[in-house]
Amino acid sequence: MNQEPSRATVGIPFVHEGEDVKELIEYGIDGPCEGIMVRGGGDVGVLVLSGSSGRIETERSRLLAGQGVTALGRRRAPHG
């Protein structure tokens, strides 16, 4: 896993009205299982698996992180 954040995204709001906007930090993941980890600042983590399309669920991971969890979106790299 990359040690440095690849990009910080600011301004993704919570779904609940009246909540403050929170900074999310994204990390790119390389290797046999590619993916993205988005930190939302909470104590809970979720694993977001790709479906049959094989794409990394980046937007879904960001949405979950916007709710305060750490979301790990993964997919298996194609065999080559």
N, C-alpha and C positions, 0 to 999 in steps of 0.2 A: 504494500500500500504506500502511496506517496506520503511523505511526512509533511510537506508544505501544502496549505490550501491552494487549490488551483484557481479559485475565484470566490470572492465574497459577494453575496447578493443581499442588498439592503432594500427594504420596502415591501416585502411580502407580508401582507396583513393577515391577522388572525381572522377566522370565520366569524367569531363572536363579536357583536357590536360593542363598542366601548373599550376594546383592548388596544394596547399600544402596538405599533409596528415593531417587529423584531428583526435583528440581523441574523441571517443564516450563513453558515460556512459550508462550502462544498469541497469535497476531496475526490479526485479521480482515482480509480482503482484499476491497476493493470495486472496481468497474469492470466492464469488459466480460467479464472472467473472474473470477467470485466465488470465494472460497475461504477457507482457513485455513492458517496456517503454524504448526507446533508445533516448537519448538526443544528438542532433547534433549541438547545439549552436545557432540556429537561433530563430527568433521570430514567426515562423509559426509552427503549429502542425497539424498532420494528424491522423486519426483513421483507423487502418488496421484491418478489420474484417476477421474472419476465414470463410472458405467456408464449404461445406457439409462434408468434411473430419473431421472437428473439430480441426485440428491442429493449433497451434499458428504460425502465419506467421513471425517467427523470422528473417529469412534472408531478407525478403521483408522490414521489419521494419528497419533493419540495412542499407539496401541499401538507403532507403529514408532519414535516419538520416545522412548518408554520404553526402547527398546533402544539409545538413544544417538545416533540420527541426527536430522537436521532433515527433517521431512516437510511437503511442500507439497501440500495437497488442493485441487484446482481443479475448477470446472465452468464451462461457458460460460453466460453469462446469457441468458435467453430473449429472442428478438427481440420488440420491441414496437412 
